[in-house]
Amino acid sequence: MTYLTNPDEIYQKSFEIIGQEVDLSVMPADIAPIAERVIHACGMPEILADLRISDDLAQAVREALLDGAAIFIDAEMLRSAIIPRMLPAETEVICTLNNPAAAKIGKARNITRSAAAVELWTQMSPDRLTGAVVVIGNAPTALFRLLELIDEGRAKPAAIIAFPVGFVGAAESKEELHNNPRHIPYATLLGRKGGTAMAGAAINAITRNLEK
């Protein structure tokens, strides 16, 4: 078998191919790297048409993290996708999905554990969710519940990066965010496609050149 083995060459070639297949030059300088990294994470240049990214997203995320904000995530596998060395040393990445209380809340209220885990964000860290960065890469119900909490006046994150995936609720939850972002900078991918790799790629693209 013949294939590339040099990691730097593979990396360079990958982005060369992306540049040949999609034109990112028309996008704002802060937005193009996010789109590029998300495309790289999934290998699908065609998703560019469905990417929705606020012009002020990168700035909002950077300012929040440099100010000591936490990152709230919906799944532990997303934690592995976020590159810690790119974050300020004190940045806390919070996931409550496996907290026993999430299972209890979910069962008692007949909601998903992912939605219950988001509910826990306001119970365990009521002040920290406001001004925080939220990254959702798995569960549509997590995004739905987050938007409900915002509508209830219980939280207002500094930014939302939302790439929930699936056949039930994924497209609808992201459409809701896009149609009404609640004056919050955001990134999302319309439709069913999504996942933790894309969500992680989006936050990593922003923090890649973060001045700490």
C-alpha positions in Angstrom: 0.0 0.0 0.0 1.2 3.5 -0.8 0.1 6.3 1.4 1.4 9.5 3.2 3.1 8.8 6.5 4.6 12.1 7.4 2.2 13.9 9.8 3.1 17.4 8.7 2.7 16.5 5.1 -0.7 14.9 5.8 -1.8 18.0 7.7 -0.7 20.4 5.0 -2.3 18.3 2.2 -5.5 18.1 4.1 -5.9 21.9 4.2 -4.7 22.3 0.7 -7.6 20.0 -0.4 -10.1 22.0 1.6 -8.8 25.2 0.0 -9.3 23.7 -3.4 -12.9 22.5 -2.7 -14.3 25.5 -0.8 -13.7 29.2 -1.0 -13.3 30.6 2.5 -11.7 33.9 1.3 -15.1 35.6 1.3 -15.6 34.9 5.0 -14.5 37.2 7.8 -11.0 36.6 9.1 -12.2 35.4 12.5 -14.8 33.0 11.0 -12.9 31.3 8.1 -10.6 29.3 10.4 -13.6 28.0 12.4 -15.3 26.8 9.2 -12.1 25.3 7.9 -11.5 23.3 11.1 -15.0 22.0 11.3 -14.8 20.9 7.6 -11.4 19.2 8.4 -13.0 17.4 11.4 -15.7 15.8 9.4 -14.2 15.5 5.9 -17.2 17.1 4.3 -16.6 20.4 2.5 -20.3 20.4 1.5 -21.4 21.4 5.0 -20.2 24.9 4.4 -23.6 25.9 3.0 -25.2 24.9 6.3 -22.7 26.4 8.7 -24.0 29.4 10.7 -21.4 31.4 12.7 -21.8 34.8 14.2 -19.3 37.3 13.2 -18.5 38.1 16.9 -18.3 34.5 18.1 -14.5 34.2 18.2 -14.1 37.5 20.0 -16.8 36.6 22.5 -15.2 33.2 23.3 -11.7 34.7 23.6 -12.9 37.5 25.9 -14.9 35.1 28.1 -12.1 32.6 28.5 -9.4 35.2 29.2 -11.8 36.6 31.8 -11.8 33.2 33.6 -15.1 31.8 32.3 -15.7 28.1 32.4 -16.6 25.9 29.4 -19.8 23.8 29.9 -20.1 20.7 27.7 -22.8 18.1 27.2 -20.7 15.0 26.9 -17.4 13.6 28.2 -16.2 12.7 24.8 -16.3 16.3 23.9 -13.8 17.0 26.8 -11.3 14.8 24.9 -11.9 16.8 21.7 -11.0 20.1 23.4 -7.2 20.8 23.4 -6.4 21.9 27.0 -3.0 23.4 26.2 -4.8 26.0 24.1 -6.9 27.2 27.0 -5.9 29.5 29.9 -4.4 27.4 32.6 -7.3 28.1 35.0 -10.1 27.2 32.6 -12.5 24.6 34.0 -14.3 22.3 31.6 -17.6 21.2 33.2 -19.7 18.2 32.3 -22.5 17.0 34.6 -23.8 14.2 32.4 -22.5 11.4 34.7 -23.5 13.2 37.9 -25.9 10.8 39.7 -28.2 13.8 40.2 -28.7 14.1 36.5 -30.1 10.5 36.3 -32.4 11.2 39.2 -33.7 14.5 37.7 -34.2 12.8 34.3 -36.1 9.9 35.7 -38.3 12.1 38.0 -39.2 14.5 35.3 -39.2 12.0 32.4 -36.6 14.0 30.5 -33.3 12.9 29.0 -30.2 12.7 31.2 -28.6 15.2 28.8 -31.3 17.8 29.5 -31.2 17.1 33.2 -27.4 17.6 33.1 -27.9 21.1 31.7 -30.5 21.7 34.4 -27.7 20.9 36.9 -25.5 23.6 35.5 -27.8 26.2 37.0 -28.2 24.3 40.3 -24.5 23.6 40.9 -23.0 26.7 39.4 -25.9 29.2 39.2 -23.7 32.2 38.5 -21.0 30.6 36.4 -23.2 29.7 33.4 -23.8 33.4 32.8 -20.8 34.6 30.9 -19.6 31.1 30.2 -18.9 29.3 27.0 -21.3 26.4 26.2 -20.2 23.7 23.7 -22.7 21.1 22.7 -21.7 18.3 20.5 -24.1 15.4 21.1 -27.6 15.9 22.5 -30.3 18.0 21.0 -32.2 18.0 24.3 -29.2 19.7 25.9 -29.4 22.6 23.5 -33.2 22.8 23.8 -32.9 22.9 27.6 -30.2 25.5 27.5 -32.4 27.7 25.3 -35.2 27.3 27.8 -33.0 28.3 30.7 -32.0 31.4 28.8 -35.7 32.2 28.1 -36.5 31.7 31.8 -33.8 34.3 32.7 -31.7 31.7 34.6 -28.6 32.1 32.5 -27.0 33.9 29.6 -23.8 32.4 28.3 -21.2 34.5 26.5 -21.3 32.2 23.5 -22.9 28.9 22.3 -21.2 26.4 20.0 -23.8 23.9 19.2 -23.4 20.8 17.0 -25.9 18.2 18.3 -26.3 15.3 16.0 -29.1 12.8 15.2 -32.5 12.1 13.7 -34.7 13.4 16.4 -34.5 17.0 17.5 -31.0 17.8 16.2 -32.2 19.8 13.2 -35.0 21.5 15.2 -32.8 22.5 18.1 -30.2 24.1 15.9 -32.9 25.8 13.8 -34.3 27.3 17.0 -30.8 28.6 17.9 -30.2 30.1 14.5 -33.6 31.7 14.2 -33.4 33.2 17.7 -29.9 33.2 19.1 -31.1 35.3 22.1 -28.5 38.0 21.3 -25.7 35.5 22.0 -22.9 34.8 19.6 -23.1 31.2 18.3 -21.9 28.6 15.8 -24.0 25.7 14.6 -24.6 23.4 11.6 -28.1 23.2 10.3 -29.7 19.8 9.7 -29.0 16.4 11.2 -25.2 16.4 10.9 -23.0 17.3 13.9 -21.1 15.6 16.6 -18.3 16.2 19.2 -15.5 16.2 16.6 -17.1 19.2 14.9 -17.9 21.0 18.2 -14.4 20.4 19.5 -12.9 21.6 16.2 -14.9 24.9 16.4 -13.7 25.7 19.9 -10.1 24.7 19.1 -10.1 26.9 16.1 -10.9 29.9 18.3 -8.5 29.1 21.1 -5.7 28.2 18.7 -4.1 31.7 18.8 -5.5 32.7 22.2 -3.3 35.3 23.9 -3.0 34.0 27.5 
